């Protein structure tokens, strides 16, 4: 499995700070929980069982998270843009 460099996770957190978004605000916009945003910014997935170690986030999950954040970026840059329609 491909590993994601730690700089990616640091960049995600820096992006959120630069945009003035709290974890709560980002979570509301992307539909992920606040703890999920926190885990993503650390590059980890929480352990399923108590006492186990967290696992690295998968490239597939990371891609999905980045796509959601890119939609937020677009909305921040184009606040008057019409909502996406199928």
CORQUI-V958573 format. One record per helix or strand of 2 or more residues. SS is the DSSP state (H for helix, E for strand). FROM is the first residue (numbers start at 0). LEN is the number of residues. If there is no record, write none. Layout:
# CORQUI-V958573
ss:SS from:FROM len:LEN
ss:SS from:FROM len:LEN
This chain:
# CORQUI-V958573
ss:H from:5 len:13
ss:H from:22 len:8
ss:H from:33 len:9
ss:E from:43 len:2
ss:E from:54 len:2
ss:H from:58 len:19
